[in-house]
Amino acid sequence: MGKNQHVVPHNGKWGVRGAGNSKVTKTANTQQEAINTAREIAKNQQSEMIVHRPNGQIRDKDSYGNDPYPPKG
């Protein structure tokens, strides 16, 4: 399982940062562009994508790996 990907505000734009990394992997002009990039990386690495609000709060999460607690349906 790869690193979780965080969509974070970055210098007036949006960045994609792997968990524990100090530098962003990629920057985008809009949050949606960053989400699309983070989703692709998370799918490839079978990890999670965590989307943050401009104030840093977590807005949303998506899991693309082996979820230890899959939804019951």
N, CA, C and O atoms as a MOPAC input file, in Angstrom:
PM7 MOZYME 1SCF
protein

 N      0.84600 1    -1.18200 1     0.00000 1
 C      0.00000 1     0.00000 1     0.00000 1
 C      0.89100 1     1.24500 1     0.00000 1
 O      1.83900 1     1.33600 1     0.78000 1
 N      0.58500 1     2.18400 1    -0.86300 1
 C      1.37800 1     3.40400 1    -0.98600 1
 C      0.98300 1     4.45700 1     0.02800 1
 O      0.19300 1     4.21100 1     0.94000 1
 N      1.55100 1     5.63100 1    -0.15500 1
 C      1.26400 1     6.74400 1     0.74800 1
 C     -0.10200 1     7.34100 1     0.45200 1
 O     -0.50500 1     7.44900 1    -0.70600 1
 N     -0.80900 1     7.72700 1     1.50500 1
 C     -2.05600 1     8.45000 1     1.32600 1
 C     -1.76400 1     9.79400 1     0.67400 1
 O     -0.73200 1    10.40800 1     0.94600 1
 N     -2.66300 1    10.24900 1    -0.17700 1
 C     -2.48700 1    11.49100 1    -0.91700 1
 C     -3.40100 1    12.56700 1    -0.33600 1
 O     -4.60800 1    12.36100 1    -0.20500 1
 N     -2.82500 1    13.70300 1     0.00600 1
 C     -3.57400 1    14.81200 1     0.59300 1
 C     -3.70000 1    15.94200 1    -0.41800 1
 O     -2.71700 1    16.32900 1    -1.04900 1
 N     -4.91400 1    16.47400 1    -0.57300 1
 C     -5.15200 1    17.65800 1    -1.39700 1
 C     -5.18000 1    18.83200 1    -0.42100 1
 O     -6.06100 1    18.92200 1     0.43500 1
 N     -4.19400 1    19.74000 1    -0.56200 1
 C     -4.00900 1    20.80500 1     0.42400 1
 C     -3.84100 1    22.16100 1    -0.26600 1
 O     -3.37000 1    22.23200 1    -1.40100 1
 N     -4.23600 1    23.25200 1     0.43900 1
 C     -3.94700 1    24.58300 1    -0.10400 1
 C     -2.43500 1    24.78800 1    -0.16600 1
 O     -1.71300 1    24.38500 1     0.74600 1
 N     -1.95100 1    25.42400 1    -1.25500 1
 C     -0.50800 1    25.57900 1    -1.42600 1
 C     -0.21500 1    26.85700 1    -2.20500 1
 O     -0.44200 1    26.91300 1    -3.41300 1
 N      0.28000 1    27.87000 1    -1.52900 1
 C      0.68900 1    29.13800 1    -2.15600 1
 C     -0.38200 1    29.72600 1    -3.07300 1
 O     -0.08300 1    30.12200 1    -4.19900 1
 N     -1.61400 1    29.78400 1    -2.60400 1
 C     -2.69900 1    30.36000 1    -3.38900 1
 C     -3.28200 1    29.41600 1    -4.42300 1
 O     -4.21900 1    29.77400 1    -5.13600 1
 N     -2.74200 1    28.23100 1    -4.50800 1
 C     -3.25300 1    27.20700 1    -5.42100 1
 C     -3.58400 1    25.97400 1    -4.58400 1
 O     -3.76700 1    26.06700 1    -3.37000 1
 N     -3.66000 1    24.82700 1    -5.24100 1
 C     -3.89600 1    23.56800 1    -4.54300 1
 C     -2.76900 1    22.60400 1    -4.87000 1
 O     -2.27400 1    22.56300 1    -5.99700 1
 N     -2.37000 1    21.83000 1    -3.87100 1
 C     -1.28600 1    20.88400 1    -4.05700 1
 C     -1.70400 1    19.47700 1    -3.68600 1
 O     -2.64000 1    19.27000 1    -2.91500 1
 N     -0.98900 1    18.50800 1    -4.25300 1
 C     -1.14400 1    17.09800 1    -3.89600 1
 C      0.13300 1    16.70700 1    -3.17000 1
 O      1.23200 1    16.85500 1    -3.70700 1
 N     -0.01500 1    16.21100 1    -1.95600 1
 C      1.14400 1    15.86300 1    -1.12900 1
 C      0.97100 1    14.45000 1    -0.58300 1
 O     -0.07400 1    14.11000 1    -0.02900 1
 N      2.00500 1    13.63600 1    -0.74700 1
 C      1.99300 1    12.30400 1    -0.14400 1
 C      2.15700 1    12.42700 1     1.36100 1
 O      2.85500 1    13.31800 1     1.84500 1
 N      1.52000 1    11.54100 1     2.09100 1
 C      1.59500 1    11.56900 1     3.55400 1
 C      3.05000 1    11.52400 1     4.00600 1
 O      3.81500 1    10.66800 1     3.56100 1
 N      3.42700 1    12.43700 1     4.88200 1
 C      4.77100 1    12.48300 1     5.42100 1
 C      5.76300 1    13.26100 1     4.57100 1
 O      6.88800 1    13.50200 1     5.00700 1
 N      5.36900 1    13.65700 1     3.36800 1
 C      6.26800 1    14.42700 1     2.50200 1
 C      6.21200 1    15.90200 1     2.87200 1
 O      5.15500 1    16.41500 1     3.23700 1
 N      7.35000 1    16.58500 1     2.77600 1
 C      7.35900 1    18.02000 1     3.06300 1
 C      7.03800 1    18.83500 1     1.81100 1
 O      6.54900 1    19.96100 1     1.91000 1
 N      7.31000 1    18.26800 1     0.63500 1
 C      7.03700 1    18.97800 1    -0.61500 1
 C      5.80000 1    18.39900 1    -1.29500 1
 O      5.47800 1    17.22200 1    -1.13500 1
 N      5.11600 1    19.24700 1    -2.05600 1
 C      3.96500 1    18.76300 1    -2.81400 1
 C      4.45600 1    18.03900 1    -4.06500 1
 O      5.49500 1    18.38400 1    -4.63000 1
 N      3.69600 1    17.03400 1    -4.48800 1
 C      4.01600 1    16.26800 1    -5.68500 1
 C      3.65400 1    17.06600 1    -6.92200 1
 O      4.38500 1    17.06100 1    -7.91200 1
 N      2.50600 1    17.75900 1    -6.86000 1
 C      2.01700 1    18.50000 1    -8.01000 1
 C      1.12600 1    19.63700 1    -7.51600 1
 O      0.45500 1    19.50800 1    -6.49200 1
 N      1.12200 1    20.75300 1    -8.25000 1
 C      0.21700 1    21.85100 1    -7.92200 1
 C     -0.81600 1    21.99500 1    -9.03500 1
 O     -0.58600 1    21.59800 1   -10.17700 1
 N     -1.96700 1    22.57900 1    -8.66800 1
 C     -3.05400 1    22.79500 1    -9.62500 1
 C     -3.71100 1    24.12900 1    -9.30900 1
 O     -3.64100 1    24.61400 1    -8.17900 1
 N     -4.35200 1    24.72100 1   -10.31800 1
 C     -5.02800 1    26.00000 1   -10.12300 1
 C     -6.32400 1    25.86200 1    -9.33800 1
 O     -6.71400 1    26.77800 1    -8.61400 1
 N     -6.99800 1    24.71200 1    -9.48000 1
 C     -8.26600 1    24.52000 1    -8.77600 1
 C     -8.18100 1    23.28200 1    -7.88800 1
 O     -7.35700 1    22.39300 1    -8.10200 1
 N     -9.05400 1    23.25300 1    -6.89000 1
 C     -9.09800 1    22.09700 1    -6.00900 1
 C     -9.51800 1    20.84800 1    -6.79200 1
 O     -9.01200 1    19.75500 1    -6.53700 1
 N    -10.43700 1    21.01000 1    -7.73900 1
 C    -10.91100 1    19.85400 1    -8.50700 1
 C     -9.78300 1    19.22200 1    -9.32000 1
 O     -9.69200 1    17.99800 1    -9.40300 1
 N     -8.92300 1    20.05000 1    -9.92000 1
 C     -7.77500 1    19.51200 1   -10.66900 1
 C     -6.86700 1    18.71500 1    -9.73600 1
 O     -6.39100 1    17.63700 1   -10.09300 1
 N     -6.63200 1    19.24900 1    -8.54500 1
 C     -5.78100 1    18.55000 1    -7.56900 1
 C     -6.43200 1    17.25100 1    -7.11100 1
 O     -5.74700 1    16.24700 1    -6.92000 1
 N     -7.75200 1    17.26400 1    -6.93500 1
 C     -8.47600 1    16.05000 1    -6.53700 1
 C     -8.33000 1    14.98100 1    -7.61100 1
 O     -8.08800 1    13.81500 1    -7.30000 1
 N     -8.47500 1    15.37300 1    -8.87500 1
 C     -8.34500 1    14.40200 1    -9.96800 1
 C     -6.95400 1    13.76700 1    -9.98300 1
 O     -6.82100 1    12.55800 1   -10.17300 1
 N     -5.91800 1    14.58800 1    -9.78300 1
 C     -4.54700 1    14.08100 1    -9.74200 1
 C     -4.34800 1    13.14900 1    -8.55100 1
 O     -3.79800 1    12.05700 1    -8.69100 1
 N     -4.80000 1    13.58800 1    -7.38200 1
 C     -4.64100 1    12.77900 1    -6.15900 1
 C     -5.38500 1    11.45300 1    -6.28300 1
 O     -4.90000 1    10.42400 1    -5.81200 1
 N     -6.55200 1    11.47100 1    -6.91000 1
 C     -7.34100 1    10.24400 1    -7.07900 1
 C     -6.57200 1     9.22900 1    -7.93500 1
 O     -6.53400 1     8.04300 1    -7.60700 1
 N     -5.96600 1     9.69000 1    -9.02300 1
 C     -5.20000 1     8.79000 1    -9.89100 1
 C     -4.01000 1     8.18300 1    -9.14100 1
 O     -3.75500 1     6.98300 1    -9.24000 1
 N     -3.28900 1     9.01600 1    -8.39300 1
 C     -2.13300 1     8.52200 1    -7.62500 1
 C     -2.59600 1     7.52200 1    -6.57500 1
 O     -1.98300 1     6.46700 1    -6.41100 1
 N     -3.68000 1     7.84500 1    -5.85700 1
 C     -4.19500 1     6.96200 1    -4.80200 1
 C     -4.65000 1     5.62400 1    -5.39100 1
 O     -4.42400 1     4.57200 1    -4.79100 1
 N     -5.28900 1     5.66200 1    -6.56000 1
 C     -5.70800 1     4.40300 1    -7.20200 1
 C     -4.48900 1     3.57000 1    -7.56600 1
 O     -4.46700 1     2.36300 1    -7.32400 1
 N     -3.46600 1     4.20900 1    -8.15200 1
 C     -2.25200 1     3.48800 1    -8.53900 1
 C     -1.53500 1     2.89500 1    -7.34300 1
 O     -0.97700 1     1.80000 1    -7.43100 1
 N     -1.54400 1     3.60600 1    -6.22900 1
 C     -0.81800 1     3.15600 1    -5.03400 1
 C     -1.71100 1     2.38800 1    -4.06300 1
 O     -1.24800 1     1.95000 1    -3.01000 1
 N     -2.97600 1     2.22200 1    -4.40500 1
 C     -3.95700 1     1.56500 1    -3.53500 1
 C     -3.91400 1     2.16300 1    -2.13300 1
 O     -3.70000 1     1.46600 1    -1.14100 1
 N     -4.12500 1     3.48100 1    -2.08400 1
 C     -4.08100 1     4.18900 1    -0.80800 1
 C     -5.32500 1     5.06700 1    -0.68200 1
 O     -6.29200 1     4.89400 1    -1.42300 1
 N     -5.29400 1     6.00200 1     0.25400 1
 C     -6.41500 1     6.90800 1     0.47200 1
 C     -6.13200 1     8.28000 1    -0.09700 1
 O     -4.98000 1     8.69700 1    -0.20900 1
 N     -7.20400 1     8.98000 1    -0.45600 1
 C     -7.12100 1    10.37700 1    -0.86000 1
 C     -7.86700 1    11.17400 1     0.20600 1
 O     -9.02200 1    10.88400 1     0.51600 1
 N     -7.20200 1    12.17200 1     0.75500 1
 C     -7.80100 1    13.02300 1     1.78300 1
 C     -7.84300 1    14.44700 1     1.25100 1
 O     -6.80800 1    15.01400 1     0.90200 1
 N     -9.04400 1    15.02900 1     1.18900 1
 C     -9.22700 1    16.37900 1     0.66200 1
 C     -9.40600 1    17.33900 1     1.83600 1
 O    -10.25300 1    17.12100 1     2.70300 1
 N     -8.60400 1    18.40100 1     1.85500 1
 C     -8.67100 1    19.40100 1     2.92000 1
 C     -9.37300 1    20.66400 1     2.42700 1
 O     -9.36800 1    20.97300 1     1.23500 1
 N     -9.97200 1    21.38100 1     3.36300 1
 C    -10.56800 1    22.69000 1     3.07300 1
 C     -9.45800 1    23.73900 1     3.07700 1
 O     -8.34500 1    23.45400 1     3.51900 1
 N     -9.74700 1    24.95300 1     2.59000 1
 C     -8.72300 1    26.01600 1     2.61500 1
 C     -8.15600 1    26.27800 1     4.01200 1
 O     -7.00700 1    26.70100 1     4.13900 1
 N     -8.95600 1    26.03000 1     5.07500 1
 C     -8.47100 1    26.26100 1     6.44000 1
 C     -7.72600 1    25.05000 1     7.00800 1
 O     -7.27800 1    25.07700 1     8.15400 1
 N     -7.59500 1    23.99300 1     6.21000 1
 C     -6.84500 1    22.81800 1     6.64500 1
 C     -7.69600 1    21.67500 1     7.16400 1
 O     -7.20900 1    20.55100 1     7.28800 1
 N     -8.96500 1    21.94200 1     7.47200 1
 C     -9.85300 1    20.87900 1     7.95000 1
 C    -10.04800 1    19.82600 1     6.86400 1
 O    -10.00700 1    20.13400 1     5.67300 1
 N    -10.26000 1    18.58400 1     7.28500 1
 C    -10.53900 1    17.52100 1     6.32600 1
 C    -11.97400 1    17.66300 1     5.83100 1
 O    -12.91300 1    17.76800 1     6.62000 1
 N    -12.12000 1    17.66600 1     4.51900 1
 C    -13.42600 1    17.82500 1     3.88700 1
 C    -13.99500 1    16.49100 1     3.44700 1
 O    -15.20000 1    16.25700 1     3.54200 1
 N    -13.10800 1    15.60200 1     2.95600 1
 C    -13.58400 1    14.35800 1     2.36100 1
 C    -12.44800 1    13.33800 1     2.32900 1
 O    -11.27200 1    13.70400 1     2.34400 1
 N    -12.80900 1    12.06300 1     2.28600 1
 C    -11.83400 1    10.98100 1     2.16600 1
 C    -12.38200 1     9.93800 1     1.20700 1
 O    -13.58700 1     9.68900 1     1.16300 1
 N    -11.49400 1     9.33600 1     0.44600 1
 C    -11.84100 1     8.20200 1    -0.40800 1
 C    -10.73500 1     7.18000 1    -0.29600 1
 O     -9.55500 1     7.53000 1    -0.27900 1
 N    -11.11600 1     5.90700 1    -0.21900 1
 C    -10.14400 1     4.83000 1    -0.10000 1
 C    -10.10500 1     4.03100 1    -1.39100 1
 O    -11.14700 1     3.64800 1    -1.92300 1
 N     -8.89500 1     3.77700 1    -1.89500 1
 C     -8.72300 1     3.01100 1    -3.12800 1
 C     -7.87300 1     1.77300 1    -2.90900 1
 O     -7.35400 1     1.19800 1    -3.86500 1
 N     -7.72800 1     1.36100 1    -1.66200 1
 C     -6.92400 1     0.18300 1    -1.35900 1
 C     -7.78200 1    -0.90700 1    -0.76400 1
 O     -9.00300 1    -0.91500 1    -0.92100 1
 N     -7.13400 1    -1.81800 1    -0.08400 1
 C     -7.85100 1    -2.86900 1     0.62700 1
 C     -8.34900 1    -2.29600 1     1.93500 1
 O     -7.58800 1    -2.16800 1     2.89400 1
 N     -9.60900 1    -1.95400 1     1.97600 1
 C    -10.20400 1    -1.31700 1     3.15300 1
 C    -10.41500 1    -2.36200 1     4.24400 1
 O    -11.14900 1    -3.32700 1     4.03400 1
 N     -9.77300 1    -2.18400 1     5.42500 1
 C     -9.96800 1    -3.17000 1     6.49600 1
 C    -11.37600 1    -3.12500 1     7.07200 1
 O    -11.79100 1    -4.07000 1     7.74300 1
 N    -12.12500 1    -2.04400 1     6.82600 1
 C    -13.49300 1    -1.90500 1     7.31200 1
 C    -14.42500 1    -1.53800 1     6.15200 1
 O    -14.94900 1    -0.42600 1     6.10500 1
 N    -14.63100 1    -2.47900 1     5.21100 1
 C    -15.46800 1    -2.13000 1     4.04800 1
 C    -16.90700 1    -1.86500 1     4.49600 1
 O    -17.33300 1    -2.37300 1     5.53300 1
 N    -17.66500 1    -1.07100 1     3.71900 1
 C    -19.04400 1    -0.79000 1     4.09200 1
 C    -19.88800 1    -2.06000 1     4.07300 1
 O    -19.70800 1    -2.93700 1     3.22800 1
 N    -20.80300 1    -2.13200 1     5.01900 1
 C    -21.71000 1    -3.27800 1     5.05900 1
 C    -22.90900 1    -2.96200 1     4.18300 1
 O    -23.49500 1    -1.88500 1     4.28600 1
 N    -23.26000 1    -3.87300 1     3.34800 1
 C    -24.35500 1    -3.56200 1     2.44800 1
 C    -25.14400 1    -4.73400 1     2.15800 1
 O    -26.11700 1    -4.65300 1     1.40900 1

